Amino acid sequence: MYKNYFKIALRGFIKHKLTFFINLFGLALGLWAAISIGLWVQSELTMDRDFPEINQAYRIMEHQRYGAEIFTTRSTPGILARELKEVYPEVERAACFSWMQPHLFVHGDNRIKLNGFYAEPDYPHILQYDLLHGDRANLLTEKSHILLTEEAAVKLFGKTDVIGETVVLKDADGEDPFQVQAVLASLPRHISEPFEYILPFQVMFDKPYNSWLHEWGNNGPNTIVRLLESADAQQFSNDIKDFILQRNEGSNVALFAFPQQDTYLYGSFKDGIQQGGRIEYVKLFALIGLFVLLIACINFMNLSTAKSQKRAKEVGVRKVAGAEKGALVRQFLSESLLLTALAAVFAVILVQLTLPLINGLTGKNMSIPYDSGIFWLQLAGVMVFTGLVAGSYPAFYLSATRVVSVFRSQISSSKNVVLARKGLVLFQFILATILIVSTVVVYQQINYALNQNLGYDKEQLLVVPLEGRLIENYEVFKNRLSQQPGIQSMTRSSHSMLGRNSNTGSVSWEGKDPDFTALFEIMRVDYGFLETLGMKLFEGDDFSPERGADSLQGAIINKRAYELITQDSPEASSFNLWGDDRNITGVVEDFHFQSFRQNMEPAIILLDPKFAGEAFIRVETQDIQNTLAAIQAVAEEINPDFPFTYSFMDENYAKLYNEDVRVRDLAKYFSILTILISCLGLLGLSAHIAEQKTKEIGIRKVLGASTMSILHVINKEFVVIVAVSILVGSGLAYWLMQNWLANYAYRIDFEWWFIPLAAAMILSLAYLTVTLQALKASRINPAATLKSE
């Protein structure tokens, strides 16, 4: 029976080549989108979850209250983990670990900069990365030990079996030897923060300049715990709420425990409430993938019902021969499933060919898991779903055809069928409109954020990390560079200008409301900071060597900080920071050091370059390559042990919007794909309508109708449908994009021209698609179409 279905399906495919090609190509594109997005969604949903007992691991986070606002952070005191483990018996393991830090490691002639962090001994027991060599029991228990990943070991030693080997870390403190205690197997693909080494947290904790790690009022490291299986996680989270307040009187911090496995997808908070996060992007693109696949299915359904007249006699003959409705339904569904299977083969090939491009767009390293039975089961499920959805309507519609109407030659598309077909086309272009309008809005918002005045000039601003001898010989470095052509000015700072780096709520001033608190960003800089970054003074003076103690004991603040300090005391000219009085020597225009998602925050700039880790160099636009070569030559001469690295500030700032840029690019490509598949459907339907109206067109031409009037006969039906879809889709897109823009503190307005732009794109493409078929029909010789009459 099914062999017979297969033969009939192949004959139909050969007989109706255009319809077959459109359906095959459309379904292949839809399945390609579904598989590609499915791989990305799977990658996102498994991120940071592939660890034993991960459901018992919790990140300790803070809600910090500042007035009516709540600021949520993962930064915690450096002594929190050990104290939690000592106080709460349900805490089985606890570890503080630092932020990512690049360090230079040396072994023999190999000098490699690796990225990693410091962690307490319980860390590798909570997040249990696979070990290639070594014993997990004693990891990070000694200050002289180091953990390397497999790739890092190969870079340094040329092999992985290096237990007991010594590697030297070089930094501003000198040289410290570490003994390799373990080598981790290649890290899983699905981890959010890949690293190359882990050093004992005690090394960082014991540095004299890191004494702040010992205090309850300072944050920096992260804290992670593993609870006993029998523990009540919610109760534990409630119990630790006032843990820091009990040890630091007057603290504005409330602790809570958040599941480690949910941190990547759900770890976004606003005013103390979990909301948004990367899961929103996952839902968005899963929905886009489903929409693209549905649009391809709609094409199949439309073309199949449009061709119903050609299949009607076949159905009638089969019914006369005794075929039951169920058998006919199975036949048509079998054809649909066969076509879907062929499309799936092409889709998998297309995915394999385009994966490098997709990985580049998403920042992933995905591949098709050919050896995974689950993947093939999922793909089979998608194929069956697609085949059944695409073939369901034509199968049930054609199988219900009355035999008597067939042989009276009265079979025609019923009003309900035509309305259904138009409704499906309407739905297609509503989705296309939503995607295009959304893409335009996202594109405009990202461009606005990247090109808006930040309060400083990020163009032609070079950032060079101060490492090794460059720290102690900074003045020499600066003086040497000042003699080089192409360099305008230079300074150094402890702040990267890329998000929160160092902040405090310990700022007070005369007349301040004792119940009011605000989080001030602290920037420690050298002379020339305002000049080099291009910041504008609102009032007062810049730091100057001529002003000596006034500069050292004073502070420059931004307008936002000035407004806070003077709101209750208009004549205020000083404030108290960590117990020291500071005169306000200058006020600069507000500047952004976070993305446009955050509000403008108060900032304090201090003349204190002691801990400055980055040099900012303003360079001229002419002959930039020679200028970079000159900077590198001076840096390597002063600091030969460290490889010279640099970046441009505009590129660094753009990284704040990496995820948004990826959303923009992905939305753009899927919008194009949606339009392509929808226009394929229009192409097939217009060809069918042109075929139906062949004799009508012939009669019109005989009666003297112009080509334009004949085009109008075919075009009018589709143009109206597309126009209505644009109206509906634009309204839905406006609502969706207003919600998306609400995530930005500084955002564009939804401009009126967004909708006409999308409408022009869709209408022009749809009109062109239908016109191609209409022109083809209008050029047929009337004698050929009317001779049978």
N, C-alpha and C positions, 0 to 999 in steps of 0.2 A: 504493500500500500504506500509506504513512505518513499519507496523507490519510484513509484509512479508520480508522486507529488514532486519529487526531485526533477524528473524529466520534464514535467509540465512547467515547473518554475524556470528551468534553463531555456525552454522554448520561448517563454514569455520574455525573459531577459533579452534574448537575441532579437525577438520581434520588435520590442520597444526599446531600442538602444538608448535614445536620449533620456527617457524616463529612468532606465536602469542606471545610466551614468550619473545622473543628478542624485538619485537616491543613494547610490553607492558612495559617491564623493561626499555628499552631505552627511550621511551617517558616519563615514570614516572620520570626518572633521569633528563631528560631535563626540564620537568615542575617543578621539585623540585628546580633546579638551577634558573629557571626563577622566581619562587615565592620567594625564599630566597633572591635573588638579588633585586627583586622588592620591598620587604619589606625594605631592606637596602636603596635603592635609594629613596623610599618614605620618609624614616626617614631623609635622608640627605636634600632632596628638601624642606622639611617643617621645617627645623631647624631654630629657632629664627623668625618664620614667623607667629605664631599663637597668634598675639596680635591685639586688635582693633586699627584701624588707623595706622598700622605699615608702610603703604606706605607713611606716612607723616614724619616718623622718619628718621633722618640722623646722622651718626657718623661724627664728625669733625676730620679730619686727617691732617697730616703735610707732605709736601715734604721738606726735608732738603737737601740743595745743598752743597756738599763737592768736590770742584774742578769740574771734569767732571762727577762725580757720584751724583746720587740723592738717598737719603735714606728716605724711607716712613715709618712713624710710627703713631700709634694711640695715643701715649702719647702727652698730651697738657699741657699748664699752668693751674694751679689750679684756676685762676681767669677768665678763658676764658668764661665759660658758662654765668655767670651773666652779663658780659660785652656785649656779643652777644645779649642777651635778651633785654638789655637796648638800644642798638644802632639800631638794625634792627627790625622794626615793624612786619615783616613777621615771626619772631621767636615767636611762641606761648608759647612754653615751652623750657627750657634749663637746663641741669644738668651736673655737674662734678661728676664722681664716681671713686673710687680708684680701685687698683688691688686687687685680692683675698688675704685675710689675715686670718690665723688661730688665734683664741683667746680662752682663757679659760673662761668659764662662770660657775658660781656657784649659785645653789639654794638649800638651805638646805644641805643635804648630797650628792647631785648630783654635780659632777664636770665634765663637759663635754667640750671637745675642739670642737668648731664649726668653719666652714669655711664660710667667707662672706666678705662684703666690706662696705665702707662708701659711701653715696650718698646724693646729694642735694635734697630738697623737691620735685622738679619737676620730679625726676626719676620715681617714681611709677605711675605718670600720663602719662609718655611717653611710658614706657613698663608696660602695665596694667595687672599685675599678678592678678589672681582671689583671692579675700579676703574670708577667712573662718569666721573671726571675725574682727571687726574694721571698721573705717570710712576713706575712701580714702582722704577725703577733707583736713585733717590736718596731714597727714603722714610726719614724719621727720622734722616737723617745730620746734621742741624743742630739745635741746641737750641731754635731759634726756630720750628720747624715743628710742625704738628699735622695729624692725620688725622681727618676727620669722616665719620660715616655719612651717607647720603642724608637720612635723617629728621632728624638733628641739624642738618645744613646748612639745611634748610627751616625748622626752629624758629628758628635764629639769624638767617638772612639772607632767608628767604622764597623761596629759590631754591637750585639745586644747583651751578650753574656759578660757583663762588666761589674758584677758584684764585688765590692771591695776596692774598685779603682778610685783614684782621686781626681777631682776636677776643681779648678780654682775659680772663685767668683771675684771679679774685679769691679770695684765701685769707688765712690769718693772716700770711703773709709779705709781703702787699701785693698789687700788681697786676703781672702779667707778660703782655706782648703775645705772641701767637703768630700765625704766618702759615699759612694753610691751604695745605697742600702737595698734598693729594689728598682726593677724596671717594669713599668706598666705596659701591658699589651696595647696595641693600637687603640686609641680611644674610640668609643662608639660614634657613629656619625651623628646620632641624635643627642648631642649634648650642646647646651646653649653657649658655654664658655670653654672652648678647647684651650688646653695649656700644654706646657712642655716640661715643667719641673714643679716640684713641691718642696719647700724648705721648712724646717721646724719653726713654728711661730715664736718659740722662745728666743730665737736669734733676733728677730725684729723687736720683741718685747723688751729685751735687755739693752737695746741701744740707748745711750744717755739722752739723746734728743727725742726719744719716743716715750718719755716719762708720762706723757699725757694718756698713754694706753692704760695706765694704772688707776685712772680716776673715773669715778662714776658719772661725772658731768661731761665727759668727752666721748664722742662716737667716732668710728672709723671702720673697724673690722665688721664682718658678718658673723652671726652665731647660728649654728645648726645643732639640733639635738635629735637623738633617737629615743623614743619612749618605749617602755615595756609594752608587750603585746596586750597586756591586760589593762593598761592605763586608759583613762578617759581623757582624750585629747582636748575636748571642749572645756572640761573642768580644769585641766592644767592651764589652759590659756586664760581662763578667768582668774585662777589663783596667782598668776605671775603679773597681773595687771599693774599693781603698785610696787613691784619688786624694787625698782630703782628709786622710787619716791621714798621708800623706807630706808634707803642707804644714802640718799642725797636730798636733804630737806629742801623743799621749794621746787623740786623738779617738775617739769611740765610733761613728763614722759609716761605713757601707758604702754606696757608691753603686751604682746599677744603672740600666739603661735599660729603659724600658717603652714599648711601642708607643702612640703618641699616639691612634691610631684605636680602641684598646681601653680607653683611660683612663676614658671615661664609663661603659661597661658592666661592665668587669672591674677597675676601679681600687680595689678594696677589699682590704685586707690585715689579717691577724691573726697576731701573732707571726712576722712576716716571710714569711708564706705567703699567696699570692693566694687569696682565697676570697670567695664571695658577690658582692656588688655588685648593681647594678641589673639585671643579666642574670637574677637570680633572679626578680625581679618580671616580667620579660618572659616567662620560661618559665612562671611561674605563671598569668599571664593568657592566654597562648596556650593553655594546657591548659584553662583555664576556658571559653574560647571554643569549643574543640573539644568539651568536655563538653556545653555547652548545645546545640550543633548536633547532637550524637549523640542527646541526649534528644529533640529534635524529630524526628529520623529514627526513633527507637524508637517514638514515637507513631504515625507513619505505618505502620511495619511491623506494629505491634500491631493497629491498626484494620483494616488491609488483610487480615491473616490472620483477624481476627475476623469479617470480612464474607465469608469464603471460601465459606460455604454459598450465599450469594446469587449468587456468580459461578460456582459449580461447574457448573450446568447449561449456562451459556454456554460454558464450556470444553469440556464434553462434546459439545455440538452442533458446535463448531468442529472437534473432533478427528474426529467422525464424518464431517464434511464434508471431511476430509483435511488439516486444519491440523497442521503439525509442531510439536514441542515448542519448537524454536528460534523459530518465528514467534510462538508464544504468549508466550515470554519477552520478545521484542522489543516485543510489544504492551503488556505490563504495565510494562516499563521505560520505554516511551514515555509512558505515562500518568504515571508518577512524574516523569519529566524535565519534562513539560509543567507539572505542578503545581509543581515546583520553580522553573521559569522564571517562573510567575505570582507565586510567593512572593518571588522575587528582585526583581521589579519593586516590590512593596510594601516590601520590605526596604530598597532603595535610597532610596525616598521617605521611609521612617521614619528612616533614618540622616541624611538631609539635614535633616529637621525637628528631630532631637535632637542634632545636632552642637554647637550652642551649649552645651547642658547638659553634654555629654561633655567639651568643651573646658574648661568651668569646673571639672569634677571632676578632670581630668588635668593642668590647667595648661598645656595645649597650644594650638596654633592650627591645628588640622587642618581639612582640607577634602577633599571627594571629588575626586580628580584626573580629571575627565571627559575631559580631553584626553590622558590617558595610555593608550596601547595596552596597556602592561604591566598596568595596573589591570584593564582589561576582560578580558584573558586570564586573570588570576588569579581574577577573579570567575566567569568561565566555568568555570574548573577547579573552583572550590568548588561551583558549581551542578551540574556533572556528578558530582562526588564525592558530593554530597548526594543527588542523584537516584538514583544507582546504589546507594548504601548503603540509602536509604529503600525503594527498590523491589525490591531483590535478593531478599530472603527471600520476600515474597508472590509475586513473579514465578516463582521456581523451585518454590515450594510448589504454587501453583495449576496451573502448567503440567504438574506431575507427577500430577495427579488422574486416577484410573483411570475410564475411561468407564463400565464396567459398574457400578461402585458408584454413579455419578451417577444412572443410570436405574433403579436399584433403590431409589432414595431412601434410600440408606444412608450418604450422605456426612455426616460429622460431624467435628468437631474431634478429631483424634487426640490421644493422650496426649502425644506429643512436641511437638505444636503448642501445646497448652495449657501444657506446662512451659516451652517457649520463651517464650511470651507472659508468663508469670509471671516468668520470669528477666529479661526485658527491663524489666518494671515494677520488679522488685527493683533492677536496676542503676540505673534512673532515680533512685529514692529514696535509694540509697546516696550517689550524687553530691550530691543535694539535702541530705542530712544532713551530709556533709562540709563543704559550703559554709556551712550555717547555723551549725554548731558552730564552724567557723573564724572566721566573722564575729563571733560572740559573744566568742571569746577575744581577737581583735584589738581589738574595741571595749573590752573590759575593760582590756587592757594599755595602750592609748592613754589611756583615762581615768585609769588609775593614774598614768601618767607626767605627765599634765597637772595632776592634782589632789593629787599627793603633796607632802608638806612638803619643800621644797628646801633648807632651812637658812636661807632668807631669805624675806621676804614680797614676792611679785611683784605682788600686787593693789594697785591704786591707786598704782602707782609709774610716774611719768612719766619718759621719757627724751628729753632735748633735746640735739641735737648742738651743741657749742661751736664756732662758726665766726666768722671775721672779728673784730670788736671784742668779741664776747662772751668771747673768750679773755683778752685783756688787761684787760677790765673785768669779770671774773668776780665779784669781791667786790662791785662796785656792783650787778651783776645780782642777786646773792644777797641783799644787804641790801634792795634794792627789793622783791624777792619776799617776803621775810620779813614785810613790812608788809601783805601782801595776805591777806585772809581766805581760808580753805580750804587754805592751804599749811602743812603741819606741819613739814617739815624739808627740807634740800637739801644735796647734796654733789656732788662730781665724781670721775671715775675714768678711768684709761686703759683699763680693761677693760670689755667689753660684757656680761659674764656669760653669753655665748652661745658656748661652745666655747673652744678653745685660741686665745689672743690673743698672749701673750708667755710664754715659758718658758725654763728653763735647767737644765742638769745640773751647773753649777758651784757646788754647795753642799756644804760640808764642815763637820764638827764634831768635837769631841774624841772619840776612841774609835771613829771611823767606820772600817769595814772598807775598806781602800784599793781593793778589787775591787768594792765595791758602788756603784752609781750609781742615781739616781732623777731623774725629770723634775719639777721644781717649777714651778708656774704663778706668775708674778709679776704682782701688781696694785699699781699706783701710784695712791694715792687722796688725798683731802683729809680734813680734819676732818669728823666727822659721818657717815662712811661706814657704820659698823656700825649707828648709830642709824637712818639713813634707810632702809637696806635691811632692817632688822629682824633683823640677825644677833645671836646670843646668845653672850656671853662664857662660856667654860668656866672660865677662871681668868685672873687678871691684870687689866689695865686697858686701856681704849680710848685712842686718841691724844687728847691734850689740849693746848691752848695753854699751860696752866699748867705742864705738865711739860716744855715747851721742848725742850732738846737730847735728853732721854730719848726723846721721841717721834720726833724727826728721825733719831736714830741707832739706834733700836730697830726692832722688827718685830712684827707680829701674825701668827700662823700658825694654820692650821686643825688639828684634832685628828689628821688623817691625817699631816700634816707632823710634828707633835709626837711621834707614835708612832714615826716613822722616826728622828727625831733622838735620842730617849731609849731606843731599843730596846737599844743597847749601853752607853749612859751615862745611867742613870735620873736623875741629878742635873744633866744638861746644861741650861744656861740661855741658851746663845748658839750661834751658828753663823757661818760665814764665807761671804759671798756676793760673788763676783767680787773677792776679796782684801780685802774690808772686813768687820770683825767686827760682828755685829748681836746685841744683846741681845733675848731673847724677852720682850716686855713684856705680851703677852696671847695667849691661845689661844681661838679661837672654835670653836663646834660646826661639824662638817663641813657644807659646803654644795655644791650641785651647780652647776657652771658649764658642764657638758656634758650631753648627753642621757643618758637612763637606759641607753643601750647601753654606755656606758663606766663603768669602775670609778671610785670616788671617788679623786681625785688630790690630792697634797699642794699646798698653796698658801701663798704668802708675801705679806702685805699690807704695803706700805711707804708711809710718809707722804711722798709726792713727787708732787704734782699738776702738776708742770711740763708733762708731756705728756698731761695728762688731756684727752680729746676729747669726753667726754659728761657731761652733768649729769643727776643722778638727783633727782627732786623727788617727795616724798611728799605726796599731796593727799588731802583729805577727800572722802567720797562725796557729801556734800550739794552741790547746785548746781555740778556739775562743769563745765558749759558756761561759766558766768561765771568760774570759776577759770581755765579754759583761755584765755578771752578776755583776762583780766588778765595772764597770763604772756605771751601774744602781744604785747600792747600794750607791755609793758616791753621785751621782746626787740627788737621793731622800732624802738623809740625809741633804744635803745643801739646797735643793729646794723642800720641802715636798708638797707644794701646787700644783705643776705641775706634771702631769704624764710624765714619762720618754719616750722619743721617739728618734729614731735614724734611719739612713739609710746608705747604702753603696754607695760610690761615683760611682762605676761602674754601679750599678743599676739605679742611678739617671741619669747618662749620657745616658744610653740606652733608657730612656724615650724620649730623643730628637728625636728618630727615631721610636717612637711608630707607627705612620701612615705608615711609610715605611715597618716596620716589618709586619703590618697587610696586606699591599699590597702583600708582599712576601708570607705570609702564605696563603692568599686567592688565589693568583695566583697558588701556589703549589697545593692546593686541587682541584681547577678547572682544572688544567692541568691533574691531575690524572683522574678526571671525564671525561674529553674530550677523553683521551686515552681509558678509559673503554668503553664509548659509541661507539667510532670508532671501537674498537676491537670487540664489539658485532655485529656491522654491518659486519665486515669481517668474523666473525664466521658464520653468516647466509648466506652470499654470497658464502663462500667457501663450506658450506654444500650443497648449491644449485648446484654449479659447480661440486662438487664431485658426486652428484646425476645424473647430466647430463652426466658425463663421466664414469658412472658405467660400461657400456659395453666396452668402450675403455680401461678402466683399466683392465677389465677381459681378454680382448684379449692380452694386453701387458704382463700380468702375464703368460698366456698360452705360449706366445712366449719367456718367460724367463726373462722378465724385472725385475730388482731389485726393492726393496722398495724405495731406494733413487731416482731412475729415475722416479718412479711413483709420488713421492713427488714433484719432479721438475716440472712435468706436471701441477700440480695445483698451486704450489707456484710462478712460474715465472711471472704469470700475475699480481699478487698482489705486489710482491717485486718491480717490475719496477714502478708501480704506486706510491707506498710509497716512493721510492727513488726520483722520480721526485718531489713529494710534499715536501720532505725535502729540496731539492735545492731551490724551490720557497719560501717556508716558512722561510727558513734561511735568505734569502735576505731581506724579509719584516721585519723579527725580528731584523736584524741588523740595518735597517733604524729607526725602532721605538725605539729601545734601545739607539741608539746614541742621539736621541732627549731627551729621559728620562735622560740619564747620563749628558746631558748639564745643568741640574738643579743643579748639584753639582760642587762646585768650586774645590774640591779634589775628584777625581774619578778614578776608574779602567779603564784600556784599554779593549776594546772588544777583548778577547783572541781568538786565532784560535781554541782552543780545545772546546769552547762552542758548536760549531755546531756538531763536531763529537760525542760529548757526547749525545746531543739530538738525533742525528741520530741513534746512537747505541741503545738508549732506545726504540725509536719508531720502528726501524727495528726488533729488537729482539722480542718485544711484538707482532708485526704484524706477523712475521714469526712463532712464537710459536702458535698463534691463528689459522693460516691457516694450519699449520702442524698437529695440533690435528685432524682436519677434514680429511686431506689427509691420515694420518695414519689409521684412521677408514675406509676410503674407500679402502685403499690398502690391508686390512686384510679380505675383503669379499671373500668368495669362488667363483672363476670364474664360477664354475658349476651353482651356483645360479643366476648369472647375465646373463649367455649365454644360459640357457636352453630354453628360449622362442624363440631363433633363430632356 
